[in-house]
Amino acid sequence: MNGIALTVIGILAVLVVPIWALVALAQRRLWHCPECGFETYDEAESMGHKAYHAAKHAPYEI
């Protein structure tokens, strides 16, 4: 590789990757359970937590 290609790769590594990571982190939303105060950034975990509350309050059937 020549010096220009290495310079471009260095600029991408130093500037673009950290900016992309900050943008990805900024899009995360905190989910808060109104019933118990549980908090998570994971959407799948929040859905499981909602199912937990739904199952906990469901009537028991035999």
C-alpha positions as a Markdown table, in Angstrom:
| # | Residue | x | y | z |
|---|---|---|---|---|
| 1 | Met | 0.0 | 0.0 | 0.0 |
| 2 | Asn | 1.1 | 3.5 | -0.6 |
| 3 | Gly | 1.2 | 6.3 | 1.9 |
| 4 | Ile | -2.0 | 7.9 | 0.7 |
| 5 | Ala | -4.0 | 4.7 | 1.2 |
| 6 | Leu | -2.6 | 4.3 | 4.7 |
| 7 | Thr | -3.4 | 7.9 | 5.5 |
| 8 | Val | -7.0 | 7.4 | 4.4 |
| 9 | Ile | -7.3 | 4.2 | 6.5 |
| 10 | Gly | -5.8 | 6.0 | 9.5 |
| 11 | Ile | -8.3 | 8.9 | 9.1 |
| 12 | Leu | -11.2 | 6.4 | 8.9 |
| 13 | Ala | -10.0 | 4.6 | 12.0 |
| 14 | Val | -9.5 | 7.7 | 14.0 |
| 15 | Leu | -12.5 | 9.8 | 13.0 |
| 16 | Val | -15.3 | 7.8 | 11.4 |
| 17 | Val | -15.4 | 4.7 | 13.6 |
| 18 | Pro | -15.7 | 6.7 | 16.9 |
| 19 | Ile | -18.3 | 9.0 | 15.4 |
| 20 | Trp | -20.3 | 6.0 | 14.2 |
| 21 | Ala | -20.1 | 4.4 | 17.6 |
| 22 | Leu | -21.4 | 7.6 | 19.3 |
| 23 | Val | -24.3 | 7.9 | 16.9 |
| 24 | Ala | -25.2 | 4.3 | 17.5 |
| 25 | Leu | -25.1 | 4.8 | 21.3 |
| 26 | Ala | -27.2 | 8.0 | 21.0 |
| 27 | Gln | -30.0 | 6.1 | 19.4 |
| 28 | Arg | -30.5 | 3.7 | 22.3 |
| 29 | Arg | -33.5 | 4.4 | 24.4 |
| 30 | Leu | -33.9 | 3.6 | 28.1 |
| 31 | Trp | -37.0 | 1.6 | 28.8 |
| 32 | His | -38.5 | 2.0 | 32.3 |
| 33 | Cys | -41.2 | -0.4 | 33.8 |
| 34 | Pro | -43.9 | 1.7 | 35.5 |
| 35 | Glu | -44.9 | -1.2 | 37.8 |
| 36 | Cys | -41.6 | -2.1 | 39.4 |
| 37 | Gly | -39.0 | 0.4 | 38.2 |
| 38 | Phe | -36.9 | -2.1 | 36.1 |
| 39 | Glu | -34.8 | -0.3 | 33.5 |
| 40 | Thr | -33.0 | -1.7 | 30.4 |
| 41 | Tyr | -31.7 | -0.6 | 27.0 |
| 42 | Asp | -32.4 | -3.9 | 25.4 |
| 43 | Glu | -35.7 | -4.1 | 23.5 |
| 44 | Ala | -35.9 | -7.9 | 23.8 |
| 45 | Glu | -35.3 | -7.8 | 27.5 |
| 46 | Ser | -38.1 | -5.2 | 27.9 |
| 47 | Met | -40.5 | -7.5 | 26.0 |
| 48 | Gly | -39.6 | -10.4 | 28.2 |
| 49 | His | -40.1 | -8.2 | 31.3 |
| 50 | Lys | -43.6 | -7.2 | 30.0 |
| 51 | Ala | -44.4 | -10.9 | 29.5 |
| 52 | Tyr | -43.2 | -11.6 | 33.0 |
| 53 | His | -45.7 | -9.1 | 34.4 |
| 54 | Ala | -48.4 | -10.4 | 32.2 |
| 55 | Ala | -47.8 | -14.0 | 33.4 |
| 56 | Lys | -47.6 | -13.0 | 37.0 |
| 57 | His | -51.0 | -11.3 | 36.9 |
| 58 | Ala | -52.7 | -13.9 | 34.7 |
| 59 | Pro | -55.3 | -16.1 | 36.4 |
| 60 | Tyr | -54.1 | -19.6 | 37.2 |
| 61 | Glu | -55.8 | -22.3 | 35.1 |
| 62 | Ile | -55.7 | -26.1 | 35.5 |
